[in-house]
Amino acid sequence: MIDQFSLLFAAALLSLVFHRSWFLKPFTLMAFGGAFYLSMQGSSVGLAGFVFNESFKVFELVLEVVLFAYILHDDEDISITQTLFLGASSLLLLQAQTLLSFIIAFESLSLISVVMVSFIKTKAQAEGAVKMFIAGSLATGILFLGLVSYVMGGGVLLAPLSSDGSFFMNVGVFVMLAALFYKLTIVPFHSWAIDTYALVRHNHAGLLSGVAKSVAALAIFHIFSPFLAQHLSLSVPLLATLAVVSMTLGNTLALFSKNIAKILAYSSIVHAGYILVAFVAVKSSMADEGILYMAIAYIFMQSGAFLSLDILQKNYAIKTLEDIQGLSKYSPALAFLFTLQLFSLAGIPLLAGFLAKAVVFYAGVDAGLWWLVLIALLNSALSVAYYAWIIKSIYFDEGKAQEKLVSTPLAMVAQLILAVGTVWFGVYAGSVF
């Protein structure tokens, strides 16, 4: 029986045949519809080392819905094909069970991410792609260095990560985590993301920062949390420090930025700090739910924000706070949908971003890390400032007169899908728990 991964991978290969054909987008939408059905049935990747994870079922469904929205938004054949490959590698990573299958799937996701940003049309996009390629190459080298140390210490690749091993095994695990934190944009492994997210095409930035990052966070937590739970004396102070620095530095830099894409990039670093709170609070029974809910909320709101920005950049060449002034006057629908996602990123109640933070912070309190949660709450309050500045520019500042937005109906349908997801998971948390 075919599984979701095989379906999307085969569809990605077949999509090369349909390039420059009207049938490509309908074909791709049907492929994601089929993957959604198979995920509903609990289909597992039919390869050794991969197991369907029932607790990730909701996220798999969310992932397929979000990528469906990306396809509706996009009109470029190469991007549609790349999104299919990204979906296939994401499902592979979510179902990885052994260390070897995890490494293979993670590197597959990283590779397609690099290929995606290499679709270059401008000098700025080339700069963003080069920075991501260099960072990705460095991360891969560090990852394999850690893997070698783990194996030399007696670790087994064709098995789940060992929680209790030799000194070299433990060192290898922490080195591998350092490499994986590049993908999560944890400080000090974050610098590449600021320019990459701001310089590459905004729909690609959404796939990188919203989709790939959420998938990676869940998969890394699934594989490494048993190990972290056995080494709390070292993992808690180390990861807590990284979480605090990521939240604080990201917020501070965002406050001084006028470029909207860079503000969202800094916001991504801040949310990486929130995600890391779940890693620190691994001994809490709520840590699993917290990381899952954070991934679901983040994939909706980050994707919605960057796709809104993609529409604005294509139609009005909007890049800065000054450019977006008065948006509500000439594009009220898009202004509202963009604002909704910004509210969710800020953690306004009744939206997914609020509950995601609440659950992660509760896990931190439950683990006795009240001081870390207090710092996270203060950072969350601070982040409202730069989201509010964007919203102020949209609704309360007078900008230059613009023609009414001309956007494809499918792109606006994609925005509505993401907005519904943000509201739904903000109101109906029981669908996850």
N, C-alpha and C positions, 0 to 999 in steps of 0.2 A: 504494500500500500504506500502511495506517495505521501511525503510529509511536507510541511510548510517550507523548510529549507530547500528541498529538492525542487519544489514547484517554483519558488522565486528564482533559484539559480538557473533552472531551465528557461524560465521566462526571460531572464536577463540575457542569456545567450541568444534566444530567439529574437529578442528585441533588436539585435543588430541587423537582422534581416528586414525589419520593418522601418528602419530609419528613413526619414523623408517620406513617410507614408502617413495618411490620416488615421490609419488603423493603430498606430503605435500607442497613443494615449489610451484609447478604449481597451486595447489588449493588456496594457499594464494595470489599468484599474481592475480588470477582471482577475488578473493574477493576484492582486492584493485582496480582492474579495474571496478568492479561493483559499488563500493563506489564512484569512480570518475564520473561515468555516473550519479548516483543519485545526486551528488553534482551539476553537470551541470544542472540538472532539478530543482534544488532548493528544494530538499526534506528536510523536517523538522523532527526532532525527535518526535515521536508520544507519548510524555509524557507531563503531565502538568508541566508548568514552563519552557518549552524549546520552542524557536522560531527560525526559520531560519533567519539569519542575512545576508541580501543581500550584505552588505559591506564586509562581511567576505568570500564571495563566492570564490573569487580568492585564498584566503589563504587556504580554505578547499581543493581546487584542488591541490595547491602546496603541502600541507601536504600529500595528498594521493600519489602524485608523489614521494616525498622524501621517504616515507615509502616503496613504491614499490622498490626504489633503495636499501634501507636497506635489504629487503628480497632477492634481487638479490645477495647482498654482502654476506649474512649470510648462513652458512651451518649447523648450529646446531638447531635441532628441537625445543628445549625449547625456544631459542631466537626468533625463528619465531613466535611461539605461543604468547610469551610475547609482541612482536611487534604488533600483531593483537589486543590484549587487550589494548595496549597503544593507538593505532589508534582509537579504539572505545571510550575510555574515553576522548581522546582529542576532538573528534567531539561532545561529550556530553557537555564538558566544553565550547566549542565555541558557542553552542546554548543555554546555560543557560541564563535565563531571570530574574528569581526571586533570592532572596538571598539564599533561601533554596536549589534550584536546583544548584546554583553556588557552595555552600559548599559541597554538595554531589558529584558533578562532580569533584571538585578540590581534594577532599580527595580520590576519585577513582583514579585519575591520580597520586597522591602522593603514594598511596598504590602499584600500579603496578610498579612505579619507584623503590620502595624499594625491591619488589619481584625480579625485573630484576637484580639488583646488588647483590642479595643474591645467584646468580648462581656462586658459589665460587670454584676455582680450586687451588688458591695459598694463601699463608699467606697475601701477599700484598692486594689481592682482598678482603680478609676477613676484613682487617683493613679499607679499603675504604667503605665497606658495613656497618660496625658497626658505623662509623662516620656519614654516611648518615642516618642510622636508628635513632641514638640519636638526630641528628638535626631535622629530620622529626617529631619525637615524641614531641620534645620541641615546634616546630612550630604549631603542631596540638593543643597542650595544650593552647598556646597563642591565637590561632584562636578561640577556643571555649570560652575562657575567654572574648574575645572581643564580641563574639556573645551573651553571657549571659548579658553583660553590655548593648548591643544594645537592646535586648528584654526587659530587666528590665526598660529601659528608654522609652518604648512604641513602639519600632520597630516591624514591621510585617515581618515574614519570607516568607510568601506566596505572596510577592510583590517585585518589584524592590527596591533597596536600597534607603532609604529616604534621600533627600538632605538637609532637614531642620527639625531637630528634637531637642530633649531635650539635656541637657548637657551629660547625661549618654549615649545617643545614639551616640553623636559625639565622646565621648571618646572610645566607643566600636568600632566605625569605624576605628579610628586611631590604636587601638590595633590590630584589624584584619589585617590592612595594614602591621603592623610590622611583623606579622606571615607570610603573603603572600610574603614579601620581602625575606624570607628565600629561597623560590623557585627561586626568581630572582637573588639570590646571591648578594644582595645589602649590602655594608659595613654598619654596623658591623655584618651582618648576613651571612657572606661569608665564614668563615674559614673552614667549613665542605667541601665545594666544591673543594678547592685546592687539598686536598689529595684524595677525592673521584674520581674526574675526572682523576687524574693522576694514581690511583692505580687499579681501576676496568678495565675491558676489554674496549678497546678503542671504539668499536662499541656501547657498552652500554653508555660510556661517551658521545658519539655523540648524542644518543637518549635523554639523560638527559639534556645536555647543549644546544643542537641544537633544538630538537623537543619540548620536554616538556617545556623548558624555553620560547620558542617563543609562544607556545599556551597559557601558563600561562600569559605572558605579555599582549597579546591581550585581553584575557578574563577579567583580573583584570582591565585593562583600561576601557573596555566596561561597567563593573558594577560600578566602583568607580569614573570615571571621572565626572559625574554630581555632586557628593558630593564634590569633590575637587574644582570644578569650583565655588561652593557656599561658599567655605571657603579658599579663596586665601590668606588672611592675615596670616593664619597659615600654610597652605600647601606649599606655595611657598618657604618661607625661610627654612622650614624643609626639603622638598624634594630636593631643590637646594643644600643644604649642603651635603646631602647623595649622590647626583649625583657627586659633585666635589670630595668628599673623595673617592668614588668608582673608579672614573676614575684615580685619581692621585695615590692612593695606589696600584691599580692593575698594572698600568704602572711601578711604581717604583720597585715593587717586581719582575715583569717579566724581567726587565733589569738585575737582578742579578741571574737569574735562567739559568741553563744549560740543564735541563730536558725539552724535547719538549712538553710532555703532560702537565707539570706544566705551561709552557709558555702559552699554549692554555687555561688552566684553569684561569690563571691571566687575559688573554685577555677576557675571558668570563665575569669576574668581571668588566673590563673596559667597555665592551659593555652594561652591565647592567646599568652603569652610563649614557651611551648615551640614552638608552631606557627611563631612568628616566627623561631625559630632556623633553620628550613628556608629561609626567605626570605634570611636573612643568609648561609647556607652554599650559596647558589644555584650557585656554581661547582663544587660537588661533584657527582659523578655519582649520589650517593645521596640528594640533596635531593628529587628527584621521588618516589622510593620512600618517603622519610621523611614527606613531607606527605600522601601517599596513605594510608600506614599510620596516621598520627596521626588523619586524618579518619575512617577506618574504626573505629578503637578508640574515639574520642571519641563518635561518634554512638551506639554501643551503650551505653557506660557512663554517659554523661550522660543519655540517654533513660531507661535503667533506673533510675537514681537518682531522677530527678524523678517518674517514674510510680509508683515505690514511695512517695515522699513524698505524691503525690496520693491514693493509697489510704489512707495513714495520716491525712491531713488530713480526708478525707471521713468516715472511720469513727471516729476518736478525737480529731479537732481538734488533732493534734500539730503543733507549730511549733518548739519549743525543745528543747535537750538534756534539760532536766528532764522535758518531756512524754514523751520517747521512752524514758525509763528503764524497764527490765524488759520491753521489747518481746518478747524471746525467750521469755518465759514464756507469753504469751497469743497470740502469732502467730509461731511458730518458722519457718514456711516463708518468710514475707515478710521476717522478720529476716535469714534466711540469704541471700536473694536481694539484699536491700539491702546487706548487708555485702560480698557478692561484688563488687558494682559499686564500693563504696567502696575495697575492696582494689585494684581495677583502676585507679581514679583515683589511688591512692597509688603505683602502679607496682610492685605485688607480682609476682614472677616467676610464669610460666605463665598470666598473664592478658594480654589485649590491650594494656592500658595500659602494661605493662612493656616489651613489644617496641616499641610505638610510640615511647616515649621513647628506647629503645636505638638505634633506627634514625635518629631525628632527631639524637641526640647524636653518633652515629658520623659522620653527614654533616658536623656541625660540626667534629669532629676532622679529618676528611678535608680540610676546607677551611682547616685551619690555625688554627681558632678555639678552641683548647684552653681558653683562659681563660673564654670564654663558656660552654663545656660544663661547666667546673668550677663556675661560678656556678649553672648550671641544675641540676647534680647536688646542690649544697648546698640549693637551694630545694626540690628533689624530696624530699630527706631531711627538711627542715623541715615539708613539707606532711603528712607521716605523722602529725604530732602531732594536728592537728585531725580527721583521719579517725579516728584512734585514740580520741579523746574521744567521738565519736559511737558507735563500736563498744563502748567501755567502758560507755556509758549503756545500750546495747541489751542487753548480756550480763551485766554485772557490778554494775549498780546496781539497787537495789530501787525500783520505781515503784509507783504506786497500782494497785490491782486493776482490771483491765479485762475486759469480756466478750470471748469468743473472736471473732476477726475474722470479719466477715460481708462477703465480697467475691464478686463475680461470678466464676464459673469462667473466663470469657473473659479477665478482667483478669489472672488468675494465669497463664493460657496466654501472654499477652503478656509477662509477666515472665520466663517460662521461655525464650521465643524470644530475648529480649535477653540473658539470662544465657548461653545456649548460644553466641550470637555472641561474647560477651566471652571465653568459654573457648576456643572454636574458633580464633579469630584470635590467641589467646595461645599456642596449641600448634602450629597448622598455619600458620605464617607463609608457607610456600611457595604457599598459595592466592593470595597477593598478589604475591609476587616472581616 
